[in-house]
Amino acid sequence: MMFFLTPNFQRLLENTSGFSWLYPKTATLMEYLIYILTVGLLATTAITFRILNTLAKEVARLKKQLQE
């Protein structure tokens, strides 16, 4: 995953708190869980926005048809 990093930078990531999710060998189970939940929340938000946007367009189209 982080094959492009130099060994010194990898050691810096390992020793810096808050960055262990970038480097899987040091990530804890809780960090993985938070990462998965965050990605799920972002995906759910994006999908919900697209659905609501499509529904709003459809309602506007139907409203326009009723007025004609």
C-alpha positions as CSV (number, residue, x, y, z in Angstrom):
1,M,0.0,0.0,0.0
2,M,2.7,2.5,1.0
3,F,5.4,1.1,-1.4
4,F,6.4,4.6,-2.6
5,L,7.5,5.9,0.8
6,T,11.1,5.9,1.9
7,P,12.0,3.8,5.0
8,N,12.6,7.0,7.1
9,F,9.1,8.3,6.2
10,Q,7.6,5.0,7.1
11,R,9.3,5.1,10.5
12,L,8.0,8.6,11.0
13,L,4.4,7.4,10.3
14,E,4.8,4.5,12.6
15,N,6.0,6.7,15.5
16,T,3.4,9.5,14.9
17,S,0.1,9.1,16.7
18,G,-2.9,9.7,14.5
19,F,-1.3,8.4,11.3
20,S,-1.2,4.7,12.0
21,W,-4.3,4.1,9.8
22,L,-2.0,5.1,6.9
23,Y,0.3,2.2,7.7
24,P,-1.6,-1.0,8.3
25,K,1.1,-2.8,10.4
26,T,0.5,-0.3,13.3
27,A,-3.3,0.2,13.0
28,T,-5.4,-1.0,15.8
29,L,-8.8,-2.7,15.5
30,M,-10.5,0.4,16.7
31,E,-8.8,2.5,14.0
32,Y,-9.9,0.1,11.3
33,L,-13.5,0.2,12.7
34,I,-13.5,4.0,12.7
35,Y,-12.1,4.0,9.1
36,I,-14.8,1.6,7.9
37,L,-17.6,3.5,9.6
38,T,-16.4,6.8,8.2
39,V,-16.2,5.4,4.7
40,G,-19.7,3.9,5.1
41,L,-21.1,7.2,6.4
42,L,-19.6,9.1,3.4
43,A,-21.0,6.6,1.0
44,T,-24.4,6.6,2.6
45,T,-24.5,10.4,2.5
46,A,-23.5,10.5,-1.2
47,I,-26.1,7.9,-2.1
48,T,-28.8,9.7,-0.1
49,F,-28.0,13.0,-1.7
50,R,-28.3,11.5,-5.2
51,I,-31.6,9.8,-4.4
52,L,-33.0,13.0,-2.9
53,N,-31.7,15.0,-5.9
54,T,-33.4,12.6,-8.4
55,L,-36.6,12.7,-6.4
56,A,-36.6,16.5,-6.3
57,K,-36.1,16.7,-10.1
58,E,-38.9,14.2,-10.6
59,V,-41.3,16.1,-8.4
60,A,-40.4,19.4,-10.2
61,R,-41.1,17.7,-13.5
62,L,-44.5,16.3,-12.4
63,K,-45.4,19.7,-10.9
64,K,-44.6,21.4,-14.2
65,Q,-46.8,18.8,-16.0
66,L,-49.7,19.4,-13.7
67,Q,-49.5,23.2,-14.3
68,E,-49.7,22.8,-18.1
